Amino acid sequence: MDIILNDLSTGYHSRKSTHRVACGLSATLHSGQLTSLLGSNGVGKSTLLKTMTALLPPLHGDIIFGDRNIGDITPKELAQTVSVVLTERPAMQGLTVREVVALGRAPYTGFFGTLSEQDEEIVSAAIEQVAISSLTCRMAHTLSDGERQKVMIAKALAQDTPIIILDEPTAFLDFGTKVDTLLLLRRLAHDTNKAILLSTHDVELALQCSDGLWLMNREGIIVGSPRQLATDGTLSTFFDYEGIAFEPNTMRFQVKR
């Protein structure tokens, strides 16, 4: 399932006014691809992701899931369509890793949350896909940041949605775990044909691991593959910072000395 943004404006409503964060956002998120959302601090990346997951209402424009507008989708249907991994560290006190992953089945289990045999199989498959079988009996609050992030990705997989959206999933992680996490998400997108969108400040890793990029600024979103946007000069222009030069051939940044 693809997501289409059409002339979207994002922001917040307050009792007295409306604060517009970004406007004119148009892009398509494709199935079977890992797409990275890049942009400077304060440009509105987190607000966009919250709007795409119905945590905030759109101020203007459309968000289309497949062929349905987000406003026409019930909360239960949305929970079976898109799973979310936010930057905030979740409360995991008193739960084992398997119990946390099993929470991903909540949109399907009803009021009492009783897991069927099929639900248990889906939870086990998600744990195996993320390679955390050795952690299943651990108390979740004892995990490292990297282990915790894998558990949350497994929970999103257990939710069994065609779309996964992650807000800075590599925050708090060491370099090796950042690489491991992005490669895992790329593999999951390809193997499961899910549309996976993540925001990140790890630009060079995103360029090397992503199938597509959304470059967000105040004017909108620029869409393309890393190689395409490097070759046509877009990345050099987009990351035009004093003291830094982008090398399109190597897809890396160099500090000017």
Summary of the structure (lengths in Angstrom):
residues: 257
radius of gyration: 18.7
end to end distance: 46.3
largest distance: 62.1
contacts: 807
relative contact order: 0.17
helix: 38%
strand: 28%
